[in-house]
Amino acid sequence: MTVAEDGPGREGADGTSGMSAHADDGYTPSERRLKRERHRRVRARRATAIAALSTLVTAAVLYLVVVNAPGWPRTRETFFNGQYAREALPKVLEGLWLNVRLLLVCGAAVLVLGMLIAIARTLRGPVFFPLRALAAAYTDFFRGLPLLINLMIVVLGVPALRLQGVTVDPVLLGGTALTLTYSAYVAEVFRAGIESVHPSQRAAARSLGLSNRQALRHVVLPQAIRRQVPPLLNDLVSLQKDTGLVSIGGAIDAVRAADIIVGRSLNYTPYIVAGLVFVALTIPMTRFTDWVTARMDRQRAQGGSI
């Protein structure tokens, strides 16, 4: 845009023309900056085009390799049968509701229990040593114990004890096992967040007259939780997938619903349907986690530049 087109008084400090979009604030970008921004846009469009082209080429190559494999017709009939997919989808979606409920209930329980364990591990003073030792033993044990074995012990072992008043519902027992395992992981995430807060924050709170409990509640924990939101969301994504393991006790969730159809038809398409349903449920949570992580990174970068 020339000076004549932009009108008088629009000329930049270097004698070049400006943009009408900056007229209100009095700022006129230089020609060099305009060229640099155009170059960035061109590079971005070119990178997007190259990425799209390479993705299409890769997908085409993979498709040709798979469909030209000698065993593809049999594999397609066994794993990608449209008839069994249509039969399985309603029942898998019905069972998925159990997985969603487990995610909501167990997720809340995991956050609360994990926070309590993390606080117990960060308590100061020799009087709290037994509590710290128990919390450390809990996290070490359940982080080392495979989740599948934990589920088998709780879901199959607790009913075998025949304890009076103790439930034998596989859903409740499976949810308990998930909570025990994931609270150990989440406790370490919270503990890392608490220990990442500089001691001067606690000292400043104490100098203002806050007690140790008040400093932890109002100063330390808010900062720790805010810093650990991305890893916490990642743990919830993993929990959402692992809720399908409660099917080993006989609970009719999405995985078990698919397993019933597979056992009757000897066709594995329902497993593919159940897997795709879990993927469709997980992707939004994963993208939300990425968005939160990027947003927090931008905020930290802005804070660091001030």
Beta strands, then each sheet from edge to edge (+ up, - down):
end
